[in-house]
Amino acid sequence: METRVERTDYVPDPNVKLLNPERGFYYNGDGLPESDDYNDNLLSEETWVSDKPAHTIVPRYLYLTDECNDDLTWAGVNHPDTCQVLKNYAKQLEECRAAGVKVLFRPRYDTEKAPATLPAPECGLFHADTIERQENHIRAVAAMLASYKDVVAFIQAGYLGRWGEWNTSDYSDSTAPFLHSYTTRERIIDYVLAQYELKQIKQDVELRRPVFAKEVLDRKPAANVGLHSGCFVLNDSHGGTYSDFPGSPKNFGDVEEAEAYAQSLTANASFGGETCNGWEELEGNEQWRNCTTMVNETAAMHMSYLNGDYATGAIGLWDDNGCFDDLLEKLGYRFEVTRVEYTPTVAAGQNYQVNIYIRNVGWARLHKPRDAKLVLRNGASTQIRDLVGGDVETWGPGETKQLSITAQAPSTPGTYRVRLWIPDPDLPAGYPTAKINYAVKLATKRNNANVFDQTTGENDLGVSITVQ
């Protein structure tokens, strides 16, 4: 094997609007309808093109308002035994896949139109009418999502409380009794986690408050649990996010302790959400209005995604005060190649070696498990190999990782371009737009151009191995 050659002429891509799956800003508008009332207007590529800075995530809430007292069934999107609400929702997911976008998922039982503070009218509840029916809904939804694991960017637990956020405006509210019973919400969230695990859905299930996550993790330390916030950086409690919940045996008793727990958890678990407008004396004095506070809190919480439409005016304020670019660039992961070592010439059938050094300059990990692949490409002839260190979920913020391989060269002589491919492991064949948009783009330039190949979804590292 010939002596390795080192290439170091990589520079960070300064484009703060670089789009990547499962990170960045999401927007409520521009695209599919918010409700389950599926229409016949097919999505086109242009539907998702706008002057907004990121459109890789869209919120697609599953409204079960009219099904609060009905069982759900799933047997496939075109199967006659599948209930209509899940069939409609699955069609939305299929169009998102075809368009190459991913969804923020949350099931909920409130009204689809404002005010969304009203419970499902058939049941008067912010959840199903019985615990048995609640478990039926959870099973059917998990079965549906199993067919669309690639389309789902993040999963918020949902099912309970106003907006499906495990939240009520009045702790004595009788419209969410399952939420206010510790043993019942324990049964429900454990069932949600078990059903997703059964279907090999590996995204974290995000909860609204750290105390709810602690309830789960103290019982099941290995559970896939993350966090989301509906009032990020509103005030010290983040709009009640860090407050105790009445009757919980896991209450922190102090918002600072709850926040410290949340920051520790999100070092390895997914987190996102939205800012919100204050009320009464808070209105106009929300903490997110301070750019330094916003950036520091976002970094400390390892935030992956943030609502770009709410609170209204927030993005304009951040842009005016100079921190919007930081948020655009650092939300979630951001991978840069710093150098590559490789064997430039090798005999057919002999071993070659490649080492790739990757730095994560974002605020978070890429949470859905992916494996980075080395691709040797010579026209239509390719060799795809796994890499030592290629478990992308382990690439933590601020860390530099070495990816390496020693493998047998192709048997066909020629010059092979060396590429790094980070695909979505769950994407079915036959979706060329999603194959490109669901693959990870490196924030790296060579010769004044980003290394991402828009025709293959691979990152061209600009080096070649000649097989003799």
C-alpha positions in Angstrom: 0.0 0.0 0.0 1.5 3.3 -1.1 2.2 6.0 1.5 -0.8 8.1 2.4 -1.2 11.6 0.9 -2.8 14.4 3.0 -5.2 17.0 1.6 -6.0 20.0 3.7 -7.3 22.5 1.2 -10.8 22.4 2.7 -12.5 25.6 4.0 -15.7 26.1 6.0 -18.7 27.0 3.9 -19.8 30.4 5.2 -23.4 30.0 3.9 -25.6 30.2 7.0 -28.6 29.2 5.0 -27.2 25.8 4.1 -30.1 23.4 4.2 -29.9 20.0 5.9 -32.4 17.5 7.2 -33.4 17.4 10.8 -32.1 20.8 11.8 -32.9 24.5 11.5 -36.0 26.6 11.3 -39.4 25.3 10.5 -42.4 27.2 9.3 -46.2 26.7 9.7 -47.1 28.1 6.3 -46.3 27.2 2.6 -47.4 23.7 2.0 -49.8 21.1 3.1 -52.9 22.0 5.1 -52.7 21.9 8.8 -55.7 19.7 9.2 -56.4 16.1 8.1 -58.7 17.3 5.4 -56.5 16.1 2.5 -57.0 18.1 -0.7 -56.2 17.0 -4.2 -53.7 19.7 -5.0 -50.4 17.8 -5.6 -47.3 19.3 -4.2 -44.8 20.5 -6.7 -41.1 21.3 -6.1 -42.1 25.0 -6.3 -44.5 24.6 -3.4 -41.6 24.4 -1.0 -39.4 27.1 -2.6 -39.6 30.4 -0.9 -37.3 33.2 0.3 -37.4 31.9 3.8 -34.1 30.6 5.1 -34.9 26.9 5.7 -37.7 24.6 4.6 -36.5 21.1 5.4 -39.0 20.7 8.3 -42.7 21.4 8.3 -45.1 20.8 11.2 -47.7 18.2 10.3 -49.9 17.7 13.3 -52.2 14.7 13.4 -55.6 15.9 14.5 -57.6 13.1 16.1 -60.4 15.5 17.2 -63.2 13.6 15.6 -61.8 10.2 16.5 -61.6 10.7 20.3 -64.3 8.0 20.8 -63.5 5.8 17.8 -60.9 3.1 17.3 -58.2 3.6 14.7 -56.9 1.0 12.2 -53.8 0.9 10.0 -53.2 -1.7 7.2 -51.4 0.5 4.7 -52.2 3.8 2.9 -54.3 2.2 0.2 -55.8 -0.7 2.2 -59.6 -0.5 2.7 -59.3 -1.5 6.3 -57.2 1.7 7.1 -59.3 4.4 8.8 -59.7 7.6 6.9 -57.9 9.9 9.3 -54.7 7.9 9.1 -55.1 7.4 5.3 -55.4 11.1 4.9 -52.4 11.8 7.1 -50.3 9.1 5.3 -51.0 10.8 2.0 -49.6 14.0 3.4 -46.5 12.1 4.5 -46.1 10.6 1.0 -46.3 14.0 -0.6 -43.7 15.4 1.9 -41.4 12.5 0.9 -41.9 13.2 -2.8 -41.1 16.9 -2.2 -38.0 16.0 -0.1 -39.1 17.6 3.1 -39.5 16.1 6.6 -42.2 16.6 9.3 -42.4 17.6 12.9 -45.0 15.1 14.2 -47.4 15.5 17.1 -50.9 13.9 17.6 -53.5 16.1 19.3 -57.2 16.2 20.2 -58.0 19.9 20.1 -60.0 21.8 17.5 -58.3 22.3 14.2 -59.3 25.9 13.9 -58.7 28.7 16.3 -59.2 28.7 19.2 -57.2 25.5 19.6 -57.8 25.6 23.3 -61.1 23.8 22.9 -61.1 20.0 23.4 -62.4 17.4 21.0 -66.2 18.2 21.0 -67.3 14.6 20.9 -65.5 13.8 24.2 -64.9 17.1 25.8 -61.3 15.9 26.4 -57.8 16.6 25.2 -57.3 12.9 24.7 -59.2 9.7 23.9 -62.3 8.9 25.9 -60.9 5.7 27.6 -57.5 4.4 28.4 -58.1 1.3 26.2 -59.0 3.5 23.2 -55.9 5.7 23.9 -53.7 2.6 23.6 -55.5 1.6 20.4 -54.7 5.1 18.9 -51.1 4.8 20.0 -50.7 1.3 18.4 -52.3 2.4 15.1 -50.3 5.6 14.9 -47.0 3.8 15.6 -47.9 1.3 12.9 -48.5 4.1 10.4 -45.3 5.9 11.3 -43.3 2.7 10.8 -44.0 3.1 7.0 -42.7 6.7 7.0 -39.8 6.7 9.4 -37.7 8.5 6.8 -40.2 11.4 6.6 -40.3 12.1 10.3 -37.7 14.5 11.5 -38.8 14.8 15.2 -41.6 13.3 17.3 -43.3 15.2 20.0 -45.1 12.9 22.4 -48.5 14.5 22.0 -51.9 12.8 22.8 -52.4 14.6 26.1 -53.4 18.2 27.0 -54.0 21.4 25.1 -52.3 21.4 21.7 -51.1 17.9 22.4 -48.3 19.6 24.5 -49.1 18.0 27.9 -50.2 21.4 28.9 -53.3 23.1 30.3 -54.1 26.6 31.4 -55.7 25.4 34.6 -54.2 22.6 36.6 -57.7 21.7 37.9 -59.0 21.4 34.3 -61.2 18.3 34.0 -60.6 18.2 30.2 -57.3 16.3 30.5 -57.6 13.8 33.4 -55.1 11.3 31.9 -52.5 14.1 32.1 -53.1 14.9 35.7 -52.9 11.3 36.9 -49.3 10.3 37.4 -50.1 6.5 37.0 -52.1 7.1 33.9 -49.6 9.3 32.1 -46.9 6.8 33.1 -48.9 4.1 31.5 -49.5 6.2 28.4 -46.0 7.4 27.8 -44.5 3.9 28.5 -46.9 2.5 25.9 -46.0 5.2 23.4 -42.3 4.4 23.8 -42.8 0.6 23.7 -44.9 0.8 20.5 -42.3 3.0 18.7 -39.5 0.7 19.8 -41.5 -2.3 18.5 -41.7 -0.6 15.1 -38.0 0.3 15.2 -38.8 4.1 15.2 -35.5 5.5 16.6 -36.2 9.2 16.9 -36.5 10.5 20.5 -40.0 11.1 21.8 -40.0 14.7 23.1 -41.8 15.8 26.2 -43.0 19.3 27.1 -41.4 19.5 30.6 -38.1 18.2 32.1 -40.2 16.8 35.1 -42.1 14.6 32.6 -38.8 13.3 31.1 -37.4 12.7 34.6 -40.5 10.6 35.4 -39.7 8.3 32.5 -36.0 8.2 32.7 -35.9 7.4 36.4 -37.9 4.3 35.6 -36.2 3.6 32.2 -32.8 5.2 31.9 -32.3 4.0 28.3 -35.6 5.3 27.0 -35.5 7.4 23.9 -36.8 10.7 25.5 -36.1 14.2 24.4 -37.6 17.6 25.1 -39.6 20.4 23.3 -40.6 23.8 24.5 -43.6 25.9 23.6 -42.3 29.1 25.2 -38.6 29.0 24.8 -36.7 31.8 26.6 -39.9 33.6 27.6 -38.9 34.1 31.2 -37.0 32.2 33.9 -39.4 29.2 33.8 -39.7 29.4 30.0 -43.5 29.8 30.2 -43.9 27.0 32.8 -41.6 24.6 31.0 -39.3 24.4 34.0 -42.1 24.6 36.6 -43.2 21.7 38.8 -46.3 19.8 37.8 -48.8 19.2 40.5 -48.7 15.8 42.0 -45.5 14.6 40.3 -43.1 12.7 42.6 -40.2 13.9 40.4 -40.7 17.7 40.8 -37.4 19.6 41.0 -38.7 22.3 43.3 -36.6 24.9 41.5 -36.6 26.2 37.9 -32.8 26.4 37.9 -32.5 22.7 38.8 -35.0 21.8 36.1 -33.1 23.8 33.5 -29.8 22.2 34.5 -31.4 18.8 34.1 -32.8 19.8 30.7 -29.4 21.0 29.5 -27.7 17.8 30.6 -30.4 15.6 28.9 -30.3 17.5 25.6 -26.5 17.0 25.3 -27.5 13.6 23.9 -31.3 13.9 23.3 -33.2 15.9 20.8 -34.6 19.3 21.6 -36.6 22.0 19.7 -39.7 24.2 19.9 -40.8 27.7 19.6 -40.7 31.1 21.3 -44.0 32.7 22.4 -45.4 36.1 23.2 -45.7 37.0 26.9 -48.8 38.0 28.8 -49.6 40.9 31.1 -46.4 42.3 32.5 -44.2 40.0 30.3 -45.5 41.3 27.0 -42.7 43.2 25.2 -40.2 42.0 27.9 -39.7 38.4 26.7 -36.2 37.2 27.3 -35.8 36.0 23.7 -35.8 39.6 22.7 -32.2 39.8 24.0 -29.9 38.3 21.4 -27.2 37.4 23.8 -29.7 35.5 26.0 -31.3 33.8 23.0 -28.0 32.6 21.6 -26.6 31.4 25.0 -29.8 29.5 25.9 -30.1 28.0 22.4 -26.5 26.7 22.6 -26.8 25.5 26.2 -29.9 23.5 25.3 -28.3 22.0 22.2 -31.4 23.1 20.2 -32.0 21.4 16.8 -35.1 23.1 15.5 -37.0 26.3 16.1 -40.3 27.7 14.8 -39.6 30.6 12.4 -43.2 31.9 12.5 -43.7 32.2 16.2 -43.4 34.3 18.2 -44.5 36.8 15.5 -41.7 39.2 14.8 -39.0 37.3 16.5 -36.9 36.6 13.4 -37.0 40.2 12.3 -35.8 41.3 15.8 -33.0 38.8 15.8 -32.0 39.9 12.3 -32.0 43.6 13.3 -29.9 42.8 16.4 -27.3 40.6 14.7 -27.9 37.1 16.0 -30.2 35.6 13.4 -27.2 34.3 11.4 -25.9 32.6 14.5 -29.2 30.8 14.9 -29.4 29.9 11.2 -25.9 28.5 11.2 -25.7 26.7 14.6 -29.1 25.2 15.2 -28.6 21.5 15.2 -25.5 19.9 13.7 -23.1 21.4 11.1 -20.3 19.2 9.8 -17.1 20.4 8.3 -14.3 18.4 6.8 -10.8 19.6 7.9 -8.5 17.1 6.1 -8.4 13.8 4.3 -5.6 11.3 4.2 -5.7 8.6 1.4 -3.8 6.1 -0.7 -3.5 7.7 -4.1 -2.5 4.6 -6.1 -3.2 0.9 -5.4 -3.2 -2.3 -7.3 -6.5 -4.0 -8.0 -7.5 -6.2 -5.2 -5.0 -4.7 -2.8 -5.8 -2.6 0.3 -6.2 1.2 0.3 -6.7 3.5 3.2 -8.7 6.7 3.8 -9.0 8.8 6.9 -11.5 11.7 7.0 -11.5 14.3 9.8 -14.9 15.9 10.5 -15.7 18.7 13.0 -19.2 19.4 14.3 -19.5 23.2 14.7 -23.2 23.2 15.4 -25.0 23.2 18.8 -26.3 19.7 18.7 -25.9 16.1 17.4 -27.7 14.6 14.5 -30.1 12.6 16.6 -31.6 10.1 14.2 -29.1 7.3 13.8 -27.2 7.4 10.5 -24.0 5.7 9.2 -21.6 7.7 7.1 -20.4 5.7 4.0 -17.3 6.0 1.9 -18.2 5.9 -1.8 -15.6 5.2 -4.5 -17.1 6.3 -7.8 -15.8 5.7 -11.3 -18.7 6.6 -13.7 -21.3 4.0 -13.1 -18.9 1.8 -11.2 -19.1 2.3 -7.4 -17.9 0.8 -4.2 -19.7 1.6 -1.0 -18.1 0.9 2.4 -18.8 1.5 6.0 -16.4 3.6 8.0 -14.9 3.2 11.5 -16.2 6.2 13.4 -19.1 6.5 10.9 -21.9 6.4 13.6 -23.0 10.0 13.0 -25.0 10.2 16.2 -21.7 10.2 18.1 -20.4 13.3 16.5 -21.0 15.7 19.3 -21.0 19.5 19.1 -17.5 21.0 19.3 -15.9 17.6 18.6 -13.6 16.5 15.7 -14.0 12.8 14.7 -11.8 10.6 12.6 -13.5 8.4 10.1 -11.3 5.6 8.7 -11.2 2.6 6.5 -8.7 0.1 5.2 -10.3 -2.0 2.5 -9.7 -3.9 -0.7 -9.7 -1.8 -3.8 -12.1 -2.5 -6.7 -11.1 -5.2 -9.1 -11.7 -3.0 -12.1 -8.8 -0.6 -12.8 -9.6 3.1 -13.1 -9.6 6.4 -11.3 -12.2 6.5 -8.4 -13.4 9.7 -6.8 -13.5 9.6 -3.0 -16.9 10.7 -1.6 -18.6 10.8 1.8 -22.2 9.8 1.8 -24.5 10.3 4.8 -27.9 9.0 3.6 -31.2 8.5 5.4 -31.2 4.8 6.4 -35.0 4.5 6.1 -35.7 6.0 2.7 -37.3 3.6 0.3 -36.0 3.3 -3.3 -37.6 5.5 -5.9 -37.7 9.0 -4.4 -34.9 10.9 -6.1 -35.8 14.3 -4.6 -35.9 12.9 -1.0 -32.7 11.0 -1.7 -30.9 14.3 -2.3 -32.6 16.4 0.4 -32.6 13.7 3.1 -28.8 13.2 2.7 -26.4 15.4 4.8 -24.5 18.2 3.2 -21.1 19.1 4.6 -20.5 22.7 5.4 -17.3 22.5 3.5 -15.9 24.2 0.3 -13.1 23.2 -2.1 -12.1 25.4 -5.0 -14.8 28.0 -4.0 -17.7 25.4 -4.2 -19.5 23.3 -1.7 -18.5 19.7 -1.9 -22.1 18.4 -2.0 -23.1 16.7 -5.2 -26.7 17.6 -6.0 -27.1 14.7 -8.4 -26.1 11.9 -6.1 -26.5 13.2 -2.5 -22.8 12.5 -1.9 -20.1 14.9 -0.7 -17.2 14.9 -3.2 -14.0 15.2 -1.2 -12.0 16.2 -4.3 -9.5 13.3 -4.1 -9.1 10.2 -6.2 -7.6 6.7 -5.8 -6.2 5.2 -9.0 -6.6 1.5 -9.2 -4.0 -0.2 -11.4 
